[in-house]
Amino acid sequence: MTAHAVAATAAPNSSAHAMRWKTLAVLSLSLVIIGLDNTILNVALPTLQAEFEASASTLQWMVDSYMLVFAGLLLVFGTLGDRFGRKLALQAGVSIFGLASLGALVADSSGELIAVRALMASAPR
């Protein structure tokens, strides 16, 4: 193989390799958002308990409502991502998650917060 042929075959791979790193960064950022949201909730639990006069089981629902809905819809949204495009699914999911996070700011009761957390989990990612 000549040097020209080697350079011609190496160029597309380096471009694809650069795209892989960008993809990894975007997907990692979406996981950081979820982890940060759960950390914020766990730090805020004592304040939420005092503000909403929530019981231990209500606090547990605040934490677990996200995971229950997320686990239940994971396969469904994976199929939708395959059908309509993963990029669109990720963009829609992050948008819905962000809007639901803003909804959590204005929640006036523990039930509303649980519902908003479930809405966050129903966003396709």
C-alpha positions as CSV (number, residue, x, y, z in Angstrom):
1,M,0.0,0.0,0.0
2,T,1.4,3.4,-0.9
3,A,1.6,6.3,1.6
4,H,-1.1,8.2,-0.3
5,A,-3.5,5.2,0.0
6,V,-2.8,4.9,3.8
7,A,-3.4,8.7,4.3
8,A,-6.7,8.4,2.3
9,T,-8.0,5.6,4.4
10,A,-6.8,7.1,7.7
11,A,-8.6,10.4,7.2
12,P,-12.2,9.2,7.6
13,N,-11.3,7.2,10.7
14,S,-9.8,10.2,12.4
15,S,-13.0,12.2,11.7
16,A,-15.2,9.4,13.0
17,H,-12.9,9.2,16.0
18,A,-13.4,12.9,16.8
19,M,-17.1,12.5,16.5
20,R,-17.1,9.6,19.0
21,W,-15.5,11.9,21.6
22,K,-18.1,14.6,21.1
23,T,-20.8,12.0,21.4
24,L,-19.3,10.6,24.6
25,A,-19.1,14.2,26.0
26,V,-22.8,14.9,25.2
27,L,-24.0,11.6,26.7
28,S,-21.8,12.0,29.8
29,L,-23.3,15.5,30.3
30,S,-26.8,14.1,30.2
31,L,-25.8,11.6,33.0
32,V,-24.1,14.4,35.0
33,I,-27.4,16.3,34.9
34,I,-29.3,13.3,36.3
35,G,-26.7,12.7,39.0
36,L,-26.7,16.4,39.9
37,D,-30.4,16.4,40.2
38,N,-30.5,13.4,42.5
39,T,-27.7,14.9,44.6
40,I,-29.6,18.2,45.0
41,L,-32.7,16.3,46.0
42,N,-30.8,14.3,48.6
43,V,-29.2,17.4,50.1
44,A,-32.6,19.2,50.2
45,L,-34.5,16.3,51.9
46,P,-34.3,17.8,55.4
47,T,-35.6,21.1,54.1
48,L,-38.3,19.5,52.1
49,Q,-39.4,17.5,55.2
50,A,-39.7,20.6,57.2
51,E,-41.3,22.7,54.5
52,F,-43.9,20.1,53.4
53,E,-44.2,18.4,56.7
54,A,-43.5,15.2,54.9
55,S,-43.3,11.7,56.4
56,A,-40.4,9.3,55.8
57,S,-42.5,7.4,53.3
58,T,-43.3,10.6,51.4
59,L,-39.6,11.5,51.3
60,Q,-38.9,8.0,50.0
61,W,-41.5,8.6,47.2
62,M,-39.8,11.9,46.3
63,V,-36.5,10.0,45.7
64,D,-37.9,6.8,44.2
65,S,-40.6,8.2,41.9
66,Y,-37.9,9.1,39.4
67,M,-36.3,5.7,39.4
68,L,-39.6,3.8,39.2
69,V,-40.9,5.7,36.1
70,F,-37.4,5.8,34.5
71,A,-37.0,2.0,34.8
72,G,-40.5,1.4,33.5
73,L,-40.1,3.5,30.4
74,L,-36.4,2.7,29.6
75,L,-37.2,0.0,27.0
76,V,-40.0,2.0,25.4
77,F,-37.9,5.1,24.9
78,G,-35.0,3.0,23.6
79,T,-37.3,1.6,20.9
80,L,-38.6,5.1,20.1
81,G,-35.0,6.4,19.9
82,D,-34.2,3.6,17.4
83,R,-37.2,4.4,15.4
84,F,-37.2,8.3,15.3
85,G,-33.5,9.0,16.0
86,R,-31.4,9.1,19.1
87,K,-30.4,12.7,18.7
88,L,-34.0,13.8,18.6
89,A,-34.8,11.6,21.6
90,L,-31.9,13.1,23.6
91,Q,-32.9,16.7,22.7
92,A,-36.5,16.1,23.6
93,G,-35.5,14.3,26.8
94,V,-33.2,17.0,28.0
95,S,-35.8,19.7,27.2
96,I,-38.6,17.9,29.0
97,F,-36.3,17.2,32.0
98,G,-35.3,20.9,32.1
99,L,-38.9,22.1,32.0
100,A,-39.9,19.6,34.7
101,S,-37.0,20.8,36.8
102,L,-38.4,24.3,36.6
103,G,-41.7,22.8,37.6
104,A,-40.1,21.4,40.7
105,L,-39.1,24.9,41.8
106,V,-42.8,25.9,42.0
107,A,-44.1,22.8,43.6
108,D,-46.3,23.7,46.6
109,S,-46.8,20.2,48.1
110,S,-45.0,16.9,48.4
111,G,-47.5,15.3,46.0
112,E,-46.7,17.9,43.3
113,L,-43.0,17.4,43.8
114,I,-43.5,13.6,43.4
115,A,-45.5,14.1,40.3
116,V,-42.9,16.5,38.8
117,R,-40.1,14.0,39.6
118,A,-42.1,11.3,37.8
119,L,-42.5,13.7,34.8
120,M,-38.7,14.3,34.8
121,A,-38.2,10.5,34.5
122,S,-40.7,10.2,31.6
123,A,-38.5,12.3,29.4
124,P,-36.8,10.2,26.7
125,R,-33.0,10.1,26.9
